[in-house]
Amino acid sequence: MKKKILHIVGRMDRGGVETWLMHVMRHMDRTEFEFHFLVQTDSEAAFDAEVISLGGKIYRGGNPKNVFEYAAKFKEVLREHGPYDAVHSHVYWYSGFVAKLAYENGIPIRIAHSHNGRKKARGRIHRFIYESLMRSWIQRYATHQVAASIAAGDALFGEPYFLICYGLDFEPFAAPAPLMSIRQQLGIDPSCRVISHIGRFVPQKNHAFLIEIFERLAKIEPSVHLLMIGNGPTQPEIRAQVASKGLSSKCTFTGVESNVAPFLHTSDLFLFPSRWEGLGLVTLESQAAGVPVIASTKVPREIDVVPGLVQHMSLSAGPDAWARAAHYAMNNKPERRGDEVSLLQNSRFGINSCLDSLLKLYSGDQVETQEEACATAQEQIAAGSF
């Protein structure tokens, strides 16, 4: 009989967590495992159709701000579509409430998964109370505290936690797309140097700072173009910022793209000045495409896989320093090694390594005590195999 896993997510859009879950779905043995998703939206999301095509299910959940409505919907899904072998929650602090509901309804494996490196809120008493309660519920009711990185684990759990790195299939990055056709499609001058960024337009991704960097870089190197992939609520203000600086002809907003490989292959540099990150999957994809990365020091160093391709800079260095570093990186871009994809496929971020850990977890083979989980994490850190 198939093992049924209920994932708790906001919505199945093209974010880092959702992209990773789709890689897992595509490569797992779907005769053994079946994924269902309880989402917190009534509208259709980018991955919904593919989830269903792969044998998964999408259920529209209640409003998470109304705990009684949410609990009722959660129990309804369990009653009508269960029983489930595991509930896997990806909704950060709210995972405490999810774990409590799963415990009360007899779900044997209850996973709270941290994907975010943002520390707890400060200065707001009601937020402090909420986060303290959720953390206590996670510790009491979750059978597993799992993190995508050390920063993500420390931010939500403190300790202990078990590290399972995102696993992707990097094979689509092996064959570069025709450079000229992509630039023609985007209306970018073939002689331009292209800087790229992939991320949802939200404050976390720090697009305003990205534009400040680019403005200074364009003064150093006029033949430069900024390619921004993604959508989100702050996009209108970023467009306005670009226009106010007279940079509209040098910036392209593509919206959401289902396949980012061609856009990365056409890039000379990837900038990622995030204010915080749990990991940053797009930096791994950039390395697979052989594109140098400059990331903020808020991006975990676990992403550094391909030697010489990743540089970390503090946001406090300011946009001028970032622009100088970007200019140097573009003009000293290393030749493509040829083994970038294999390095990533065989790393802890390869899909096979991830599947092995994750599916054992769902099978109950890796059910550990808190002390064992903590020891495992520390061993991984010490060995550099996280």
Secondary structure by P-SEA (a helix, b strand, c coil): cbbbbbbbcccccccaaaaaaaaaaaccccccbbbbbbccccccccaaaaaaaabbbbbbbcccccaaaaaaaaaaaaaccccccbbbbccccaaaaaaaaaaaacccbbbbbbccccccccccaaaaaaaaaaaaaaaccccccccccaaaaaaccccbbbbbccccccccccccccaaaaaaaaccccccbbbbbbcccccccaaaaaaaaaaaaaaacccbbbbbbbcccaaaaaaaaaaaaccccccccccccccaaaaaaaccccccccccccccaaaaaaaaacbbbbbccccccccccccccbbbbbccccaaaaaaaaaaaaaaccccccaaaaaaaaccccaaaaaaaaaaaaaccccccaaaaaaaaaaaaaaccc
